Amino acid sequence: MVCERKLMSKRITAGLLVLAIVSLARAEFRCPVTLVSGAGDSDSVSITFMNTGKLPVRQLEFNCKLVGGRADRSAPSCKEDNALFFAGIEYTVSYPYRGRLPSRVRVSLKSVTLAGGVVWKPTNPADCRVLNVALKKTK
């Protein structure tokens, strides 16, 4: 009877330890970049973001999908190939596009390459914030 209680106590302790480790590991996979805001006009879209991780970001790629228009070659290529974005600072990047003016651009995080070469990609659509940027016609 005492031996069974000790065994059960060890199993519960091991289970709690596994839960704690999994929850800590999950916290490390949160989105390293927060999308703050977006703006757009007739020929470009601007994205303001913040590196919320600890390491500098060396490469950053967004999904920029035109909403209310055709998903064709006019969609902007939203990628910063050779960058250095430090933690805790807001940055704004701008991407031009051609073609029919859509009503909105949906911006989400596609991938982040951190200093040291680690590549982070969202595994769940809810991992990172998504921006819906309304585009304004300019004269």
Secondary structure, DSSP 8 states (H G I E B T S, - for coil): -HHHHHHHHHHHHHHHHHHHHHHHHHHHTS-SEEEEEEEE-SSEEEEEEEE-SSS-EEEEEEEEEEESS--STTS---EESS--B-BT-EEEEEEE--SS--SEEEEEEEEEEETTS-EE--SSGGGS--EEEEB----
